[in-house]
Amino acid sequence: MKRLIFLSIIFSLLISKPNFAQEKAFRFGFHVAPNIGWLKPDAKNYSSDGPVMGFTWGLIGDFSITENYFISSGFNLTFNNGKLKYPYAAPDTVLINRKYNIKSLEIPLVLKIKTNEFGKFRYFGKIGLGTSFRLSAKGKDEYSSVKETNNIDSDVRLLRESLIVGAGAEYSLTEDLSAFVGITFDNGFTNILKGKNTVNTSVDQYAITNYFELNLGILF
């Protein structure tokens, strides 16, 4: 439903597009972004065990709707991490601390609104949706005296949907080249885990992932 509402807004803006000459119809760029992520569980006896640093890099395409409105998309390769603590059968019942390292390909669809230029600066806000495809997932487990890293692809869902909100500033280096910096909050709203708890099989594993990132990049 959220994606349908957002796409309806995008379509309304596209069909009302006016003529203008001063803004390029398309701009291409790339960005890098250190992030800090965490898992938010919603299952019995599951708790978050703190945030973990990660990293994102990707390509950006800004499609101009009007002088100040843009549709932004592209792809992001995201290393998004977090920690959970929960009961685990190993084979005795223990409390496991699992650090999730999840590598995903995210396709964002974002509405970006920019101000007019102030000197060489333009400021922007953005809101949209992201669809992520899990590429790999590893769990670094600690329980009792055991420390091990395992492939946990079978425990992590293939798809993740999220709400993307951010703001930042763009600085004009030349007529066709800009640098930008911004902060983005990527708020997951779908469960990324699957399967049952190994101690209590009536408990479905459930958690969403969130992260903040600092974006640094250029646009051509």
N, C-alpha and C positions, 0 to 999 in steps of 0.2 A: 504493500500500500504506500509506504514512504517513497519507494522508487517511482511509482505511478504518479504521485502528486508532483514530485520533482520534475519528471519528464513533461508533465502537463504545463508547468511553469516555463520550462525551456521552450516548448513549442509555441506558447503564447508570445514569447519575446521574439522568436524567429519570424513569425508571420507579421509582426508589427515593426520589422526592421526598417529604419529610415535610411535615406541616402546621406553619405558623408564622405569626405575625401582625406581627412587628416590622419586616420588610423589605418594601419596595415590590416588586411583581412585575416592574415595568419602569421603567428610568430611561433618559432620553434626554439627549444632550449633544453637544458638538463640541470639537475640539481643533486646535491648530496645532503643528507640529513641525519645527524646523530639523534637517537631517540631514547626515551626511557619508558618502558612498558611494564604492565602488571596484569595479573589475572584476577578476575572478580568471580568467585565461585558462588553457586546457588544450589548446593547439595548438602545433605546432612553430614556433619563432621568434617567438611572440607573448609579450609581457611586459606586466605592469601598469605604468602610468606615473604612479601616485600617486592619492590620494583627491581628491574634488571635493565642494564644498558643494552641498546641494540643499534641498528644502523639501517638507513634506507638510501638508495640511489635510484635515479630514473630519468626518463625523458618526458618532456612537457610539450603540449601543443595548445596554444591559445587561439581560439577562433573568435573573431570579433563579431558581435551582434550590433552594437552601436559604439560610439566613441568611448563609452565608459563601462559597457557590459560585454563579458566574454564567456564563452564556454571553454573550459579547460579540461583536457583529458591527456592520455599518454599511458605510461606504465611505470610502476614502482616495484623494484626488487627490494623486499623488506625482510630484515632479520629482526623479528619481534619476539621478545622473551618475557618470561614471568615465572613466578614460583608458587607452588601449592603445597600444603601439608594436609595429609589425610590418612586414614587407616588402610593398611595394606597387608595382604597375606603373602609371607615370604619364607617358608610356608607358615611360620607362626605369625600371629597378628602383631604388627609393628606400626609405628607412626612414621610414614615416609615423608621426606622432603624432596620434592621433584622440581628441578629447574627445567622449564620448557624452552627449547631453542627451535623456533618455527621459522622456516624460510618460505616466503610467499611471493607470488606475483599478483600485484594489485592493479586493477583497472579503475581509476577514478573517473567520475563524471561530476564536474563542479561548475557552479555559477560563480564567476569572479566579477566583482564590481570595483572599478578603479576611480580615484579622484582625477580631476584635471591636474596638470603639472603645477608644482610649486617650486620654482627654480628648475632644478634637474630631478626633483623627486615627484613620484606618484605613490599614493598609498592605496592599499587594496584590502578588501575583505572577501572571504570565499565561504561557500557552503555547498555541500553536495553529498554524494553517496560513493562508496567504494565497494567493489567486489573483488575478493582475494581468493586465489587458488593456491592451496598448500602444495609446495614443491617437495619439502622434506620436513621431518620433525624428529628431534632427538630429546631424550630425557636424561638428565644427570641426576641420578638417584642417590640419596644418602639415607640409610637406616641401620640401626644397631652399629656394627663396625664396618658395614659394607658401603663402598663408594663405587658406582659403575655408571657407564653411559650406554644407553640402548636406543635403537631405532624404535620410535613410537608412532610411525605413520598410521598404524592400525587403530591408535587411540585418538587421533586428531582428524576432524572432518575435513573434507576436501575444500568446501566453500565457506567463506566468512563474509558477512555483509556488515557495513559500518556507515556511520554518519561522520562526515568530514567537515570541520569548522576551522577557519584560520584567518590570520591577518598578517600584514607585512608592508614593506616599502620597496619601491623600485627606483633605481638610480640610473639615469641616462648617461652612458659612457660616450657613445657616439650617436649619430642619427639612427643607426640600425642595431645598436648593441646596448643592452641594459643588464645591470646586475641587480639581484634582489635578495632580501633576507626576510624571513617570516617565521611565525610559530603556528603549528598545526596540531589540533587535537583530533585523533582518529578514534572514535567511540564505537566499539563493536556492539551489535545488538542481536547476534545469533550465537548459539552455543557452538563452541569449537571442539568440544570433547564428545566422544561416543563410548558406548559400552557401559558395563556395570562395575560398581566397586567390588573388588575381589574378596572383601570381608563380608559385606552385606550386599548380596546380589539384588536386593529390592531397591537399591539406591542407584539411580542413573547418574553418571558423571555429567556435570554441567558447569561451564565457566565461560565467560566472555573475556576478550582481550581488549585492552585500551592502551593507547600510548600518546605521549607528547613528543613532537620532534621540532628541531631547529633547522629550517630550510635555508640553504645557501645555493645560489645558482645564477645562471645567465640566460638571457633571451636574445635571439637574433631577429 
